[in-house]
């Protein structure tokens, strides 16, 4: 999870048993986005963020043919969506029969409140 992801969302997902590694668990605060993103990709993890600059980095990687997986939603979603709705969106994504990243490495999370 990127440092910008709401702590309440992280806690809720952890209580549901999600295996989460926060950026701060691996690197000191202020570590550059490309370093954190590359670490997640190298470890085969899904990078979760709502930070637009990292989304742009992902599209650069996509153009270069570099493998990664990412879940993204805009930060503005926090103003109009409950943490519970975000959790339900994550759970729905995980419950999909097919791999949500099989066709495209970026999943745009779309919570519904």
N, C-alpha and C positions, 0 to 999 in steps of 0.2 A: 504494500500500500504506500502510495506517495504520501509525503508529509502533509499535503493539503487536504487529505481526506478527513472528514469529520470524525473525531474520536468516539462519539456516541455510536456511529455506524460501525466502526471497527469493533467496539465492545459488544454490540448486538450480534454481529456475525461470529465473533469468537465464542459467545455463549451458545450459539447454534452449532459449534464444532468446526467452523471454517479454519483452515490452516493459513494463518496470516502472518506474514513477515512485514513489519513496517520498515520504511526506509531508515528511520532512526535506530532500529535494532541492528542495522548492518553498518551504517556510516554515520559520522558525526553530523550534527545539524549544519546546514549550509552547503552540503556536498552538492556538486553540480548535477543538474538533471540528467545529462548524458551518461554520467557514471552510474547513477542509480538505475536508470532504464537499462543500460547494458548488463548490469549485474542480474537483474530480473530475467532478462532474455537468456543469458548464459546459464542460469540455474533452471531454465525451463518453466519459470513461474509466469503467471498472468500479472501484468503490471496494471494496477488499478489507480486511476487518477481522474481528477476533474480540472486539471491545470492545462489550459490551452497551449502554452509553449511546448509541453511534452507531447501533446497531440500532434503538433507540427513536426517534432522530432520523429515520431512514429511514422508519419507519412514520408519523411526523408528515408528512413530505413526501408519502408515498403518499396520506394522507387529504386533503392539500391539492391533489393532482393534479399535483405537480411531477415532472418526469422525472428519473430517475436509474437506475443499475444498481449492484447490490452483491452481493458474495459474503460470506457470514457463516458463522462457526462459533464455538461457545463456547470461551473460553480453556481450559476444563477438558480439551478434546480433547488439548492438548499433553501432559498427564500420561498419557494412555492410547493415544496414537497416535504412530507414528514420522513423522519428516519425509518419509521415502520414501513412506509411505502418503498423506500430504497432497499430495505432488507427483503421485502417481498419480491422486488425486481431481481435481486441477486438470486434468491431461492428459485424463482421461475426460470432463470437462465440456467442454473445448475440442474434443474429437473428436465431440461430438454432431452429428448431421446437422441438427437444427433449432436455431434460436437459443434457448439456455437461458433467455433473458430475455423471450421473446416473449409469454408468458402472465402473467408476474409479475416485477417488477424486482429481487426479492431471491431469490438462490439460496442455500439452506442447504447448505453443503458437508458431505458425509457420507463421510469416509474410512473405510476398512475395514482393520483390522489383524488 
